[in-house]
Structure formats: structure tokens, C-alpha cells
Amino acid sequence: MQIKYLFFAIISLVTLEINSFASNLKDSMSFGFNTYNDNANVNVYSPTFSLFKKVSHKWMLGFKMRIDGITAASIKNGANGGHVDAVTGASLNENNFDDVRYAPTLMATYDDGDNTLTLGGYYSTEKDYDGKSLFMNYVRQLNQQNTALGIGFSQSFDKWSPVFDRALPKDNRNERKLDLSINQLITPTFSIQGVFSYMYSEGFLSSPYHYVLQGDIAKFENYPDQRAGEAYSLKSVYLFNDANAMNVSYRYYKDDWDISSHTINIEELHDFSHRLTSGLRLRYYTQTKSNFVQEIGNYNANDAYFATDYRMSAFDSFTIGIPFIYKVGRKNKLTASIDYYQTTKNDYIKSWYDVDSISAVFTSLNYKFDF
Amino acid sequence: MAFFENGLRAKVMSTEIILEADLSKKILFEALDLVKEFEAKFSAYKEDSLLNRVNINAGISGVICTQDERELFSKALEMAKASDGVFDPTIGILSQATYCFGKSTQKIPTKKELQKAKELVNFKDFIVNKESVYLKRKGMRLDFGGIGKGFIAEKLITYLRNKGAKKALVNAGGEICTFGKNYNIAIKSPYTDENIAVVKTSKAPITFSTSGDYERFISSKENHHILDIKTASQNHYYSSITLIKDGKDGTLLDAVATMAFNTPKEKLRALAKRYNIAIIAIEEEGNLLFENFKSLDIKAIELYAL
């Protein structure tokens, strides 16, 4: 049974059994903890908290907080990853993590059953980077709520403050994103969703610390100061029966750095009992290289652009994971997941992290209750 | 306390300990117990520690201790004898009772106070025999600040190896021992929060020790905590000095780092050759000095701007 309710939650449509067009807002609170650990010795530990409170029949305010404690973080100066395993000094750094990022989000939601509008702002701060953004999402239900049209927009205004003494050509990094979506219930057990996204970034898009070291060339990483991309995705959700559902999605992305990618996700969920749902998910990702990345060792001193990040080169990745949903009570839910991520071999990964490929495990645990 | 993927980080009294090894967490916790035991016995800040009992009984009687407990006392005395007092663990009367480094009562003493206290600094009055440890004159005090972290780092790396570790890293308050993997060990800048160098180790055992004037001082770095026994005051040859030695002899390296900090640069090379160590020293003006790196078993060293 849980799968059935989950199915409709996933596609954000109301079943024909419900005649009321009342608001779907609920007071809720959640606590979570997420981890990421990889073989390049990057470890991230993130406690999260969220609180959503109805202030009227149709309005709700929400607050989310995420704290990321990162070891082997962004502030590594130099020509290769050289992540530091230990520091010898007259006294040790008092902090437990190399960097800590605090990221609160505030939002307000209006929902009258047919229209849902969310407005919000996000702020994150870490040692060398401040992020600010505003976002808006609007969903309109149509066709007796068998169809939902959505539009989302976000604009960020981020700023670098490098910890090393370096004057950047620009210290801002602004990004805007536009999403257009349509959800359509085809049959009571089958729905599809299509999303078009447009992304534009401008400002300082490289790392302030990394540089390419090759023979007598030592050049700071430098990317173009603008990047425009678009993505097309299609997702289908199919309910086999009351206890089994599958969702399959495909996403195509391309941008003006000549990076294009394909992502395929498949997830199967099964109700093991009226409380426990679990399943398996698989993801495959492949991307091409950017038009400015060179083979390691092939940069020239008068090249316009220099890259050290493996995500500017071609690579594939695979993810396999297991999600868990456990209904503690009528209003309480525990969700968890564990995923294993693996990239293909990549020369930039080898050069930077001294490992052939990235292997990572990430986990999530979240307890949510309505009140 | 925080867990790494295969390691443990904890603060034991004033010392931050990081342990990484291909061993179970249970063994890492057991290793941490060694540190707690050490702190309980040898901390100058714990009133009922073995060290303070020796200090309280100075000039009165010896304090009986086990063979294990005597090990640090013996090593400290050996280093004092080998260096002819340049390293001297009886410096406690100056560091703890006159300057009072690290305490709320820390102060810059007068010349008269220093002169008087200096008379009680003499490793020759520090006796370690088969059963007990004894300070001959009333008022003498031992301080293992210049050797203790290296000792505990050495103990930990030996413990982890004996427990079957094929690779391990121990960081005891900046005293670092590693083996079994190419670790990247950074050397902290004395001027900023960043690093001035990263050493990539080979898989052979290796030890790092750093002394510096930039973290513990009274009022200013002029009054840092690494005292010269002869003058009972501070030298300013360097802002920071890092010693690197093949092997896992953290105890010796910690003591030599303390000595090296009070060694002028003309004599640094001789010190490096005598103890077969490599030295990176940063003079107060910011000049970098390198000594005796030729035979050091490392893969690479990368330097950054100061």
C-alpha cells in the first residue's frame, strides 16, 4: 500500500478518489544526517534540519538548515590534489574539519489545491565562499489534476574570498536556472514527466587555488567566464501493483563548453510490509570533454584556458543504491539510503588524487514527522 | 571525537590525536587508551599525575614506578646526557613554576627570578634507577613538554604495527609517524593558517617533529615557550623548525627538535648529521634553510609561498 501512496506523491498528482481541491500543506519537521566518503579522502558529514509550519489554510513557511563538515576540502593550493593527511606544526588546528559550510534556506509556500507557489532564499557560507540565491517555483494543476505544469526559477549571487593572497580577475559567481515541467497521468498506474532546464553561469568559474604544473608552465586554472547549458529529461513512473513501482528517467545535457552528457536512472520500489519499502536504484552517467581541456602534459604557455578538474574531461560513472522507507507511525517516517558511486579511470583523477578513479559511498538518514 | 573512514580523531586533555590504520575501530580505541594512560601519568597539568608526584617529592624521596613508567624518564635523561644539557627535562622549574606557560598565572619573570630558578635546572640531579625516579634538590621540577608528544606518537605507531597494521598514521599534537603508505604530510606556516610545504612519504617508517614560537607564548612571540637552558630565556633564531627522520623514533626527534630550535644556523648542519635527521628551518626573516635531505627516504617535497 505504501508504494501506491508513494507513487502519487512522486508524480505530485491527486488520485481520482479525492474530490476536494483543498490545500495539501502539512506541518512537519525532519532531522537528517548525510555522509559522503571517497577514496580521494574527501569526507563530508552533513546534519540537516527542516521545519514547515502552516500559518493559514493556504500558506506555509519553511526553514531548512544544512551543515557540511568537510575534510580535505577546497582549500588545497597547488598543482595536484596533494590532499594532506596530517599537518606538523607547533600547534594543531583546533577545528575538526578543514571546512564547514552552513546553509540555511527560508521559504514560503502558497497552495490552494490547484496552484502551488513557493518563494524562497538560500544562504551558505564557508571559509572562502559565500553563496546567496533566490528561487521561485509555481505548479498549476489542470485537467482534474491529471496534468501539472510547472515553472521554476533561481538566481544565485555567490562570491569567492580566497584564503590565499590572490587577486582574482573577478570574485563573483552568478548562476541562473529556469525549469519548465509537465507531469501527465496517462493511466491510473502510469505517469510521465518532461522537464526542460536552462542554466547560465557567469563570473569566476574556476578554482582560485589549483594550477597546472607542466615543465616550465605554472598557470592557475582558468575557464571561460560564461557557461550556458540546457537539459532535457523524461521520467516515467509505473505502478505494477499495490506493492511495486518502477521509475525510469533519462536526461540529456549540453552546453557551450561542448560538454554533453546522458544520464539514465532506474529505480524499483517494493513494499515488504505495510511499514517497510525498499528497492534498488541504478544510475549511469557519461559525459564528453570540454572544448578547452587538454591531455595531461599538452598545455602550452599561451593557451587561453587551463583545467585541473576531472569534470572538464570525459568520464563515465555508475551508481548503485538501496533506498529504505519505514513508516514508524501514521505521521512519522524514517527514510534512509546507501549508494555506491564509481567513475571510470581518468587521467585527471589520477593526476589530482593519485587514484585511478573515484569510488565513493554516500548515505542518508532522515526522520520526518507531521504534527 | 570524530571518525574518519578508517581512523579516529580525539582530544585527550590538551593533545589532539589522529590515528589512521587498516585496523578495526576497537583497536584504535584501545590505542587511544594508551594516550589517556600517558596523560594521566605524565601530564604537568594533572595534579595527581606520576610526574607531579616526582616533582612534589623533589629533595625528599624517590617515587617508585614500574619499568614501563620509567621508560620516558630514562629516555629524557639519556637525551639530556647526550646533548650535555641542551635538552634538559628538569626545565620544569622555569617553564611551569616561573613562566607558568599554559596556566592562568603565566607571566614574564624578572631576571632575578630566572637566575634563581635556573640554579635548580640540572639533569645531573635527576636520578633514574631500577625502581624509582628522584630529583635530588627541593624545588626541582620535571617537564616533558619537549619530549612527551614524540614519545606517545612512537608508542602509538609501535602499538598499531604490533596489532597488524600494514599502514598507519599517528599524529600526536603535530608529532607525526607513518608507515606503509605514501602519506602527504604538510608543514604549517608560522605566519598564516596555511602550509608552506608538503612532504610525500615513501612507505618506510618516517617521523616528523616541529618546534615553533608562534603558538605558545606570553604576550608576544618574544616570550615563546621554548627556553634556552643556558640563559633561561628565549632565542629567536627561527620562527619554526621541522625535523624529519627515517624510522619511528619520535621520542628522540621531539627532543632534538627542542634542541634544534635553540641551535644557531651555523651549527644546525652538525646537529642534523649527528642525529641523522633532515631539517627545514624558517628564520624569523622568512628565509628557508634545508639541511641533510640527501639520504632522507621520501618521494617528494613541494614548497609553497610563505
Chai-1 contact restraints between the chains, C-beta under 6 A:
chainA,res_idxA,chainB,res_idxB,connection_type,confidence,min_distance_angstrom,max_distance_angstrom,comment,restraint_id
A,N37,B,E5,contact,1.0,0.0,6.0,A-B,restraint_1
A,N77,B,Y304,contact,1.0,0.0,6.0,A-B,restraint_2
A,G82,B,N184,contact,1.0,0.0,6.0,A-B,restraint_3
A,G82,B,V198,contact,1.0,0.0,6.0,A-B,restraint_4
A,V84,B,N184,contact,1.0,0.0,6.0,A-B,restraint_5
A,V84,B,A186,contact,1.0,0.0,6.0,A-B,restraint_6
A,D85,B,L169,contact,1.0,0.0,6.0,A-B,restraint_7
A,D85,B,Y183,contact,1.0,0.0,6.0,A-B,restraint_8
A,D85,B,N184,contact,1.0,0.0,6.0,A-B,restraint_9
A,A86,B,L169,contact,1.0,0.0,6.0,A-B,restraint_10
A,A86,B,N171,contact,1.0,0.0,6.0,A-B,restraint_11
A,A86,B,I176,contact,1.0,0.0,6.0,A-B,restraint_12
A,A86,B,I185,contact,1.0,0.0,6.0,A-B,restraint_13
A,V87,B,A186,contact,1.0,0.0,6.0,A-B,restraint_14
A,V87,B,K188,contact,1.0,0.0,6.0,A-B,restraint_15
A,T88,B,G174,contact,1.0,0.0,6.0,A-B,restraint_16
A,T88,B,I176,contact,1.0,0.0,6.0,A-B,restraint_17
A,T88,B,I187,contact,1.0,0.0,6.0,A-B,restraint_18
A,T88,B,F208,contact,1.0,0.0,6.0,A-B,restraint_19
A,T88,B,T210,contact,1.0,0.0,6.0,A-B,restraint_20
A,T88,B,T242,contact,1.0,0.0,6.0,A-B,restraint_21
A,G89,B,G174,contact,1.0,0.0,6.0,A-B,restraint_22
A,G89,B,K188,contact,1.0,0.0,6.0,A-B,restraint_23
A,G89,B,T210,contact,1.0,0.0,6.0,A-B,restraint_24
A,A90,B,T210,contact,1.0,0.0,6.0,A-B,restraint_25
A,A90,B,G212,contact,1.0,0.0,6.0,A-B,restraint_26
A,A90,B,Y214,contact,1.0,0.0,6.0,A-B,restraint_27
A,A90,B,E215,contact,1.0,0.0,6.0,A-B,restraint_28
A,S91,B,E215,contact,1.0,0.0,6.0,A-B,restraint_29
A,L92,B,E16,contact,1.0,0.0,6.0,A-B,restraint_30
A,L92,B,G173,contact,1.0,0.0,6.0,A-B,restraint_31
A,L92,B,G174,contact,1.0,0.0,6.0,A-B,restraint_32
A,N96,B,A2,contact,1.0,0.0,6.0,A-B,restraint_33
